[in-house]
């Protein structure tokens, strides 16, 4: 197992009562992703350390990633995991077998909880895989809603702050009641509009079919698991800092983002799934920071330099159409659930850098 992720998850399973999951089956798509990985680790470690009795059905397009090494190699932890009916299914959710329903009916057991996290979230990837992105958020969502209805399961749809588009100043921070400023004919619409349609499907099945569907609009999650091959800004800066010892930005870095540490994000998601009384919840962090300040912080933690020059070229295209400020109002989730204090951005960033150094075999330590 990945020891850095394991340490995080052992800490966080002490912060929530998972007893409603005893004897239940949790079906998770996007299992190899950042959020899926942490959810699986938390549930697995609850089985190991608390005898939680949770059955885990994990689904991803690819076989189990390297972060799960040890869970599947037959060591003590792996044996204990198998005892609790762990299953990992490499399935293309946009393929004909799944879309036509044969896989859902024949291969997967009855679920009590469904977490639908399979998607392409990186701009370059969701633009390149535009058709699959749309279908994962719409066609596949509806298939899983039908399964939830058949199984009597709760479904949690992992949506995105992208559904809000580019809010005006009076709607920042952005609350769940803001309808969003989005264009269906924008380069990012393959992601944002399909997420909005996925939410509409959840609304329809909740109100007309009696499915206990819930939506989590997630913003800028980071942490161990965000690798140097990721194309988003935080990983882009880490890659430059760790390999080139210098960060060159694409613009002046005035855009503002609010980052949420992955373990804090997953804790909120589990609270929403198990105890949430409402339909839609914002899930995000408290630490708002400009892109330039982010670069400066990564430089400080890695001993790198920030160049005053800007990169030019094709990379600007996607950046320019992203929102100026992304900051969610998370007062609902903070008031409804007994959440502990969030990990500070500096600490979370330090853990992320150290994880990447360990994975990529890079020397040195991040400064405290």
N, C-alpha and C positions, 0 to 999 in steps of 0.2 A: 504494500500500500504506500501511497504518497504520504510521507510522515508529516510534512508541513500542513497539508490539507487535513490529515487525520487529527493533528493537534487542534486545529481550528474547530473541527466538528465535535470533538470530545468536549471542548469548552462550551459549545453552544447547545448541545443536547441537554445541558443542565438548566437551560433558560426557558424550557417549555415542557409542559406535561403532554407527553405523547401517548398516554394510556388509551385515548379513544381509538388508536390504531391497532390495539392488541387484537390479534386474530383477523385482521383486515388485510386486504390486498390493495397495494398502491401501484398504479399503472403510470409510467413516466415516459413521455416521448422527449427526444432531444437528450438522451441519457449521457452522451459523450460531451455535451456542452458544459459551459462553466456552471450554470445553475443546476443542470441535471446531475452533474458530478457531485456537487455539494449536498443535494437532496439525498442521493443514494448513499453517500458516505454517512450522513447523519442518521438515516434510518438503519443502515447496516450496523453502525456503532451502537445505536440504541439496542439492536438485537444482541450484540456481543456483550455489552457492558450492563444492560438492564433486563435482558431476556424479554425484550419488548414483543416478540412474536409477530413481527410485521412481515408479510409476504411482499416482495418487491419484484415487479415485472418491468424491466428496463427495455426501451426500444430506441434504436438509433440506426441511421443509414449504414454506418460502419461497425465492424466488430468492436468489442470493448477496447478503449484506448489504454495507453501506457499507464495512466493514472490509476487504473484498476488492477495493475499487476500485483499479485499477492492475494487478491480476492479470488482469483480464478486458478491459482496454481496448486491448490490442495493443501496449503499450510493450515495451521489451526484456525486462523480467522476464516479462511476459505471454506473449511469443513463446517464451521459453525454457521456460515452464511448459507451454505447449501441446505442445512437442516431447516432453515427458515424459508425454504422454497424460493430462493432467488432464481430469477430467469433473466437472461439477456438475449434479446432477439435482434439480430441485424436485419432490418427491414427497410426497404425504400417505401416510405409512406405515400409517395406520389406515383408508385407503380400500379399496374392494373390489378394485381392480386389484392392489394390493400384497398384501393379505391372501389373495387367491385364487391368488397366485403368478405371475400373468402378467407382471408387471413384472420380477420377479427373474429369470425365465427368459429374457425377450426383450431387456431393456434393459441388463443389467449383465454385464460380463465376469467371468470366473473370478477369484476373489479368493484371495490368499494369507494375508491378515490382515483380520479384520473387527473394527471397534471400534463397539460399539453404545452410543451416548450420547444418542440422541433420547429426550427425556422432558420433562415439566413439573416443575421443581424448586422453583419459588416457591410457597409455601402457597396464596396466593390463586388462582394459576393452576391448580395441580393440583386444587384443590377445584372451581373453575369448570369445568375440563375433566376431570372425574373419570373419565368413560368412556374418553376417549382416553388418559389417564394409565395406567389399568389395562391397556389393550390394548398400549400401547407397551412396557410392561415385561413383558408375558406373551405375547400372541399374536404380536407382532412379534419378540420375542426368539426364540420357537420357529421362526418362519420363517427367521430368520438362522442359527440353529443347524442347520437343515436345509441351508441353503446352505453353511455351513461343512463339514458332512459331505460334501455332493456335491463341493465344491471341494477338500477336503483342507486347509481353512484353519484357522488359529488364530483363535479368537474371544475378545475381551476385552469382558466385560459391565461397564459402568460402573454399579455399585450405589451404595449410600449408607450413611452411618453411621446413618441413620434405621432400618435393620433391627434395630438394638440396642434401640430404644425408649428407655426411661428406666432405665438400669442403676442398681443399688444401689451404695452407696459402695465396697464391697469389689471391685467390678468396674470401677473407674475408676482409671487409664486402662483402656479396654476393649480386650481382645484378641480375635483372630479366633475363638477357641474359645468365646466367650460366646454362648449361643443367642438372647439377646434377650428383653426384656420388652415385648411388643407386644400390643395388642388389635385384633382384626379388625373391631370395631365402634366405632372411634374416628374422629374427623374427619380425622386424618392417615393413616388406614389405606389410603385409596385410593392413596397413594404408598408408604408403608412396607411394607404387605403385598404389593403388586404387585411391589416390588423383591425381597422375600423369595421370592415365587413365581418371579420371573425367575432368581434364584440356584438354586432347586430344579431348574428346567428345565436350567440349565447343568450342574448336578450329574448329572442323569439322562443327558444327552447325552454327558457326559464318561465316565461309568462304564458306560453300557449301549450307546452308539453309537460310542464311540471318538473323539469330537470333542475336540480340544485346546482346551477351554474354560477360561477363567480369569475370576475375579471380583475387581474392585477396589472396595472400600468406601470411598467418598470423603467427606471431611468439610470443610465450610466453606471452599470454595475462593474466592479473591477475586483481583482484580488489574485491569489495564486490560482493558476489555470489560464490566466490571460498571458499567452505565450508571445515570444518575440516575432512570431510569424503573423500575428494578428495585425490587421490593417488600420485599426482605429487609433486615435491620436495618442492615447497613453502608451500603448505598445510601440507605436512608431517612435515616440520620444525615447523610450527605454532602449529600443534597438540601436538607435543612434548613439545614445550615451554609453552603452555597454561595449559596443563594437568600435565606434569611432571616437569616443571620448568627447564628442561635440554634438550639440543639437542645433540643427538649422530648421527654422520654422517655415511654414508656407505663407504666413501673413503676419500681421502685427500682434496676433494673439489676444485680441480684445474680446472675443466671444467668451461667454461664461457658461460653465458646466458645473453640475452638482453631482458629485460622485458618491456612490454607496458601496461599502465593502460587501463582498459576496456573502459572507457568513451572516451579516446583519440583514441582507436582502432575503436570504433563504429562511431565516427565522421569521421574518414578517410574512413570507409566503405560507409557511406552515401554520402560523396563527390564523391567517385569513382562511385557509382551507379547512381547518378544524373548528375554528371558533367564530369566524366572520359572520355577522348578521346582515350585512349589506351586500350589494351586487358588485359595485366597482370600487376599487381601492388604488390610490397612488402608492407606489413603493419606490422610495429613493432615499438619498442621504441628506445630510444637513450641511455638508462642507461645500459651499460654492466657491469656485476659483476660476480666474481667467486662464485661458490656454497658455498665455505667457507665464503666469505664476506657476502653472503646472510644470512647464519646461524648467523653470528656475528651481523648483523643488526637486525634480529628478536630477538635475545637475548637482544640487547640493548633496543628495544622498549617494551619488555615484562618483563624485569628484570630477565631474565633466564640466565643459565650458558651453555657454550659450552664445551662438554666433549672432551678430547683429544683421547678417545678411538673410535674405529670404530665398527659398527655393522657388523656381518658376517652372511652368509647364503644365502638363495635363492634370497633375494632381490637384490644381486649384478648382477644377470644374465641380467636383462633388462637394468640396468644402464650402463654396460660395452659396450653395442652396440649403445648407444646414441652418437651423435656427440660430439667432443671435444669442439668446439666453435660454437655457434649459434649467428650470428650477421648479420642482413640484411642491405643492402644498401637501405635506404628509400628516397634517394635524388629525385627520380621521383615524389613521392606523395607530398613531401615537396615543390617542385618547382612548381607543377601544381595547387595546391590548397592553398587558404589563411588560413592555419592552425595556430591556436594560439600556444603559448608555451605549451609544454607538462607538465603535473603534474610531479613533481620530484618523484623519486622512493621512497624516504623516506616518503613523504606525502602520496603517493598511498598505500604504505605498512601499514602506520598507519591507514588509512581509512579501509583497508581490515581487520586488526586485530580488530579494534573497531566493525566492522560489525559482525565478528564472536563472539566477546564477547556478543554482543546484542542478536544474534540468539541462542547461546548456553547457555545464562544465566550465563556468567562468569563475575566475578567482576574485578575491577581495570581499569585503563586507560593506553593507550599507551603513552609513552613519546613523546614530540614534537621533 
